Amino acid sequence: MADTFEAVYAVPMECNACVDAVSKALAGVDGVTRYDIDLRKQLVNVSGSAAPSKVVGAIQETGKDAIIRGTGKPESAAVAILESFDPRDNLAPVKGLARMVSVGEQSLLIDLTLNGMEKGVYYPSIRSSGNISNGAHSTGKTLRKLDPIIVNEKSDNLNSLFFGQSFVKVPLKISELIGRSVAISRKEDELSEDSLVGVVARSAGIWQNDKQVCSCTGKTIWQERSDAIHHGIKI
């Protein structure tokens, strides 16, 4: 039996036709076993084993956007924003996300997405440290290697740049990863100046994040989403 979890997504829906379109999209996603769509609250609750990035991508195919509002039980989810410390990427340092959700006492799923990258194979690893003062070079030893990511899908509006995704299960606990980091490199056992890296931080479980306006910036979730897309977070 596949490992399953719940995730909640905010989706801007105006009418029942929007609900029907989202429902049809979710029905076609492998691994989705159940979903509930609340038009009034503009929320979609999805259960199953499908990667959150696949769910968001399917909803985006309808012309709607989607924001992940929470995954899994409280204290069972985490995220790392993957950035380049290469000076050549100063204008667009964010290149992807690593989303993590527990599915057992000693196992979790990691949904990795990369965007705005050169075509090729990339090698992710969990690092022993979250020290990114010198980019990936200061993140310590390899705690665990993850399956390679093949980046070969065309990125939207980005000439000669590409998108890739992977979804893997690892025998670790979320609590073991908080404060550590995830790195992405071009070579399997070698970090470089252009390796991506992000510190692992806790993220909301389902129904733990119902804010519509950020108290820090005063922006709505959709204004923040627009900023995220501008900075390279496609899904």
Sequence and secondary structure as in RCSB ss.txt:
>XXXX:A:sequence
MADTFEAVYAVPMECNACVDAVSKALAGVDGVTRYDIDLRKQLVNVSGSAAPSKVVGAIQETGKDAIIRGTGKPE
SAAVAILESFDPRDNLAPVKGLARMVSVGEQSLLIDLTLNGMEKGVYYPSIRSSGNISNGAHSTGKTLRKLDPII
VNEKSDNLNSLFFGQSFVKVPLKISELIGRSVAISRKEDELSEDSLVGVVARSAGIWQNDKQVCSCTGKTIWQER
SDAIHHGIKI
>XXXX:A:secstr
    EEEEEE    SHHHHHHHHHHHHTSTTEEEEEEETTTTEEEEEES  HHHHHHHHHTTT   EEEEESSTT
 EEEEEEEE  GGGTTS EEEEEEEEEEETTEEEEEEEEEEE SEEEEEEEES    TTGGGGS SEEEE   EE
EEEE TT TT EEEEEEEEES  GGGTTT EEEEESBTTB  TT EEEE EE   TTS   SB TTT  BHHHHH
HHHHHTT   
